[in-house]
Each structure stands twice: as structure tokens, then as C-alpha cells.
Amino acid sequence: MHIDWAALGSVFGVSLVITVALVGLFTLGIVGLTKRESAAAQGGSATLAVSGAYVCFALCAAAVGYGIFLIVA
């Protein structure tokens, strides 16, 4: 049996980068929702922060869906 270590390292590197990117996107979504709560407490509106949070969550869901598609296909 021969293990292609370069391919294994490449898969590890790509998965690490994608994982960090997904965690970053999800964190931005949480921060956007936190801005909404702080703006509501001050009597303001945070429409841009909330829509940005929803976009971040949608991108996370799309990335997870694409990953599942790649696994199944």
C-alpha cells in the first residue's frame, strides 16, 4: 500500500483553511446579531448589521451544503 503524503497534506491544508473561514463567518454573524441587540437597547436600528449577519449565516449554510454535496456525489 502506498500513501500519497502530498495529497493527504493538501487535503488537510484545505480543510483547515475552510474550517477557519467557516468559523470566522459564523463569528461575524454572531457579532452582527449582538450589534442588533445593543442598538435596540439604545433605541437605534441596526438593519445593516442584521442583514450582514444573515448573509454570513447563509454563506455558512451554503458551504456546509456544498460540502455535503461533495461527500454524497
C-alpha positions as YAML, in Angstrom:
chain: A
units: angstrom
residues:
- id: 1
  name: MET
  ca: [0.00, 0.00, 0.00]
- id: 2
  name: HIS
  ca: [1.29, 3.43, -0.95]
- id: 3
  name: ILE
  ca: [0.13, 6.62, 0.77]
- id: 4
  name: ASP
  ca: [0.36, 9.82, -1.24]
- id: 5
  name: TRP
  ca: [1.53, 12.12, 1.55]
- id: 6
  name: ALA
  ca: [1.44, 15.24, -0.62]
- id: 7
  name: ALA
  ca: [-2.24, 14.70, -1.43]
- id: 8
  name: LEU
  ca: [-3.01, 13.96, 2.21]
- id: 9
  name: GLY
  ca: [-1.25, 17.16, 3.29]
- id: 10
  name: SER
  ca: [-3.11, 19.13, 0.64]
- id: 11
  name: VAL
  ca: [-6.47, 17.81, 1.85]
- id: 12
  name: PHE
  ca: [-5.51, 18.64, 5.44]
- id: 13
  name: GLY
  ca: [-4.45, 22.18, 4.49]
- id: 14
  name: VAL
  ca: [-7.60, 22.92, 2.51]
- id: 15
  name: SER
  ca: [-9.86, 21.53, 5.23]
- id: 16
  name: LEU
  ca: [-8.06, 23.59, 7.86]
- id: 17
  name: VAL
  ca: [-8.44, 26.81, 5.84]
- id: 18
  name: ILE
  ca: [-12.12, 26.13, 5.10]
- id: 19
  name: THR
  ca: [-12.80, 25.35, 8.76]
- id: 20
  name: VAL
  ca: [-11.19, 28.58, 9.92]
- id: 21
  name: ALA
  ca: [-13.13, 30.52, 7.26]
- id: 22
  name: LEU
  ca: [-16.45, 28.98, 8.34]
- id: 23
  name: VAL
  ca: [-15.75, 29.74, 11.99]
- id: 24
  name: GLY
  ca: [-14.88, 33.32, 11.02]
- id: 25
  name: LEU
  ca: [-18.09, 33.73, 9.02]
- id: 26
  name: PHE
  ca: [-20.19, 32.32, 11.83]
- id: 27
  name: THR
  ca: [-18.45, 34.63, 14.31]
- id: 28
  name: LEU
  ca: [-19.22, 37.63, 12.11]
- id: 29
  name: GLY
  ca: [-22.86, 36.56, 12.07]
- id: 30
  name: ILE
  ca: [-22.95, 36.36, 15.86]
- id: 31
  name: VAL
  ca: [-21.30, 39.79, 16.13]
- id: 32
  name: GLY
  ca: [-23.91, 41.22, 13.75]
- id: 33
  name: LEU
  ca: [-26.73, 39.88, 15.89]
- id: 34
  name: THR
  ca: [-25.05, 41.29, 19.00]
- id: 35
  name: LYS
  ca: [-24.93, 44.72, 17.35]
- id: 36
  name: ARG
  ca: [-28.68, 44.46, 16.79]
- id: 37
  name: GLU
  ca: [-29.28, 43.85, 20.48]
- id: 38
  name: SER
  ca: [-27.05, 46.72, 21.55]
- id: 39
  name: ALA
  ca: [-28.67, 49.08, 19.01]
- id: 40
  name: ALA
  ca: [-32.14, 48.08, 20.20]
- id: 41
  name: ALA
  ca: [-31.10, 48.79, 23.80]
- id: 42
  name: GLN
  ca: [-30.00, 52.28, 22.75]
- id: 43
  name: GLY
  ca: [-33.17, 52.89, 20.73]
- id: 44
  name: GLY
  ca: [-31.48, 52.71, 17.32]
- id: 45
  name: SER
  ca: [-31.69, 50.45, 14.30]
- id: 46
  name: ALA
  ca: [-29.07, 48.01, 13.10]
- id: 47
  name: THR
  ca: [-30.52, 46.90, 9.79]
- id: 48
  name: LEU
  ca: [-27.14, 46.66, 8.09]
- id: 49
  name: ALA
  ca: [-25.66, 44.57, 10.91]
- id: 50
  name: VAL
  ca: [-28.62, 42.18, 10.90]
- id: 51
  name: SER
  ca: [-28.62, 41.76, 7.13]
- id: 52
  name: GLY
  ca: [-24.86, 41.18, 7.22]
- id: 53
  name: ALA
  ca: [-25.37, 38.54, 9.91]
- id: 54
  name: TYR
  ca: [-27.99, 36.79, 7.81]
- id: 55
  name: VAL
  ca: [-25.66, 36.85, 4.79]
- id: 56
  name: CYS
  ca: [-22.88, 35.30, 6.91]
- id: 57
  name: PHE
  ca: [-25.22, 32.57, 8.15]
- id: 58
  name: ALA
  ca: [-26.44, 31.92, 4.61]
- id: 59
  name: LEU
  ca: [-22.86, 31.59, 3.36]
- id: 60
  name: CYS
  ca: [-22.12, 29.14, 6.18]
- id: 61
  name: ALA
  ca: [-25.17, 27.09, 5.30]
- id: 62
  name: ALA
  ca: [-24.22, 27.14, 1.60]
- id: 63
  name: ALA
  ca: [-20.68, 25.98, 2.37]
- id: 64
  name: VAL
  ca: [-21.95, 23.14, 4.56]
- id: 65
  name: GLY
  ca: [-24.47, 22.16, 1.90]
- id: 66
  name: TYR
  ca: [-21.76, 22.17, -0.76]
- id: 67
  name: GLY
  ca: [-19.56, 20.01, 1.45]
- id: 68
  name: ILE
  ca: [-22.36, 17.52, 1.92]
- id: 69
  name: PHE
  ca: [-22.94, 17.55, -1.84]
- id: 70
  name: LEU
  ca: [-19.27, 16.76, -2.44]
- id: 71
  name: ILE
  ca: [-19.37, 13.89, 0.03]
- id: 72
  name: VAL
  ca: [-22.55, 12.37, -1.42]
- id: 73
  name: ALA
  ca: [-21.65, 12.83, -5.11]
...
